[in-house]
Amino acid sequence: MIDIRHLETLVAIREGGSLVEASERLHVTQSALSHQLRDLEERLGTQLLNRRTRPLRFTTAGLRVLALADDVLPRMRAAERELGRLAAGRTGRLHLAIECHSCFQWLMPALDVFREQWPEVVLDLSAAFSFAPLPALVRGDLDLVITSDPIRLDAVRYVPLFRYELVLAVARNSPLAAFKTLEAAQLAQQTLITYPVERDRLDIFTAFLDPADVEPADIRTTELTPMIIQLVASGRGVTAIPNWALTEYLDQGLLHACRLGAEGVWRTLYAGVRVEDGDAPYILNFLDIARELTFRNLTGIRTPRAERQAVPGP
C-alpha cells in the first residue's frame, strides 16, 4: 500500500516544514504533492498531517510512517549506490577544490561518508584560495570545484547545491546590533574583516558595497573563521559570512547577525564538474551525499529554484 514516493513525500514535508518547501525539494507542484499525500491517507484510512497548525504537525500515524521512511529510504539509497558501484566499477578519482573558507564545516563530513562508500576512489581536497580552480578543472587537474561564482564554460557543468544568505556578523554590544537590516552606508565607518581573497571574489563587495559605492573604513584579513569570529566578538570589526556558518556562534551569544539590505544577499553554491564526467556514478553519489548532509545539518539554507538549470553567464 505504501510506496517509495509516499515515504519521500513525508520526509520532504518534515524537512521543509511546509507543503510549498516540500514541493520545491521534490521538484513537483504543490497540487501534485497534496494529491500524493491525500492518496496515501486514503490508502491507510487515517490522517497523517494536522493541516491546521503552522508549521505542519504530523499525527501519531504520520510519525509512524516517518519512522518507516527513516528506516527504509537510507537502505534503499545504500542499495542503489552499491548497485551503481557494481555497474560502473569501484575505482576512480575525485580531486576537489573549494572557493569557500566556511565550506569545510559541511564538506568534511560529506567526504567522510563518501570515503566509506567508495573506498577505492582516490580522494583529495585542496583550498582554491591561491589559484584559479576552474581552469584546473578544465585541464583535468581537478574533478570537482565548489564555488558560488560560476563562470560559463563549455567544458563545465554546474550543479546547484543550495542557496544561502550572506549576513553581517557584529559584536553583541555593537551599535549595529540594534538593527535587523543594514544599509551599505552603515558600513562606511566599520573595519571589515574578510578572508585573504581578491576583492572581486568577495560577495560583500560585489553584491552589496560596490553597487552602493561604499567603502569600509578599513579592511583586515585572516584565513581562519574562528579567528574572524573572535575578532568580531571582541569589537575589532564586522564580517560578512554565510548564515549557516554563524549558527553555533549565535547560539553561544557571541554575535548578532544583520541582514544586508531589505531583501538580503542570497547566493547559490554550485559544484562544477567537467561535462564528460557529470554522470559518473561516484560523482553523482558525492553530490547526493553533500545535499543530504547539508539540508540535514545546516540551518537557513534553501533549495535552489530558478537556478537549478541555469548558470549565470560571465
Beta strands, then each sheet from edge to edge (+ up, - down):
strand 1: 49-50
strand 2: 57-58
strand 3: 92-98
strand 4: 121-127
strand 5: 144-147
strand 6: 156-171
strand 7: 181-182
strand 8: 191-194
strand 9: 218-221
strand 10: 239-242
strand 11: 255-260
strand 12: 265-274
sheet 1: 1+ 2-
sheet 2: 4+ 3+ 5+ 12- 6+ 10-
sheet 3: 4+ 3+ 5+ 12- 6+ 11- 7-
sheet 4: 8+ 9+
end
